[in-house]
Amino acid sequence: MWFSKTSVYLLLFAAVSQAQYTGPCSVSNCGASGKVCPRGYLCVAWPSWEPALRQGCTCSYG
């Protein structure tokens, strides 16, 4: 192979870093659309609470 495991890991890390969501994640400004979550809902990160793996935020009951 012309590439090493290390270079593959670096490329994957770069892709995840670029995809990291840094937008709003609060009940009054949830997600890229800035949605106001309905009463009783929370604005939660998805699919992971881990900031490096977060792809967005959404309103969730619960």
Contacts in CASP RR format, 6 or more apart in sequence:
PFRMAT RR
TARGET T0000
AUTHOR 0000-0000-0000
METHOD contacts of the structure
MODEL  1
MWFSKTSVYLLLFAAVSQAQYTGPCSVSNCGASGKVCPRGYLCVAWPSWE
PALRQGCTCSYG
16 52 0 8 1.000
16 53 0 8 1.000
17 52 0 8 1.000
19 55 0 8 1.000
20 51 0 8 1.000
20 52 0 8 1.000
20 53 0 8 1.000
20 54 0 8 1.000
21 45 0 8 1.000
21 54 0 8 1.000
21 55 0 8 1.000
21 56 0 8 1.000
21 57 0 8 1.000
23 31 0 8 1.000
23 32 0 8 1.000
23 56 0 8 1.000
23 57 0 8 1.000
24 30 0 8 1.000
24 31 0 8 1.000
24 32 0 8 1.000
24 34 0 8 1.000
24 57 0 8 1.000
25 31 0 8 1.000
25 43 0 8 1.000
25 44 0 8 1.000
25 45 0 8 1.000
25 56 0 8 1.000
25 57 0 8 1.000
26 43 0 8 1.000
27 36 0 8 1.000
27 37 0 8 1.000
27 41 0 8 1.000
27 42 0 8 1.000
27 43 0 8 1.000
28 36 0 8 1.000
28 37 0 8 1.000
29 35 0 8 1.000
29 36 0 8 1.000
29 43 0 8 1.000
30 36 0 8 1.000
30 37 0 8 1.000
30 43 0 8 1.000
30 57 0 8 1.000
30 58 0 8 1.000
30 59 0 8 1.000
31 43 0 8 1.000
31 56 0 8 1.000
31 57 0 8 1.000
31 58 0 8 1.000
32 56 0 8 1.000
35 59 0 8 1.000
37 43 0 8 1.000
37 59 0 8 1.000
38 59 0 8 1.000
40 61 0 8 1.000
40 62 0 8 1.000
41 59 0 8 1.000
41 60 0 8 1.000
41 61 0 8 1.000
41 62 0 8 1.000
42 59 0 8 1.000
42 60 0 8 1.000
42 61 0 8 1.000
42 62 0 8 1.000
43 57 0 8 1.000
43 58 0 8 1.000
43 59 0 8 1.000
43 60 0 8 1.000
44 57 0 8 1.000
44 58 0 8 1.000
44 59 0 8 1.000
44 60 0 8 1.000
45 54 0 8 1.000
45 56 0 8 1.000
45 57 0 8 1.000
46 54 0 8 1.000
46 55 0 8 1.000
46 56 0 8 1.000
46 57 0 8 1.000
46 58 0 8 1.000
47 53 0 8 1.000
47 54 0 8 1.000
47 55 0 8 1.000
48 54 0 8 1.000
END
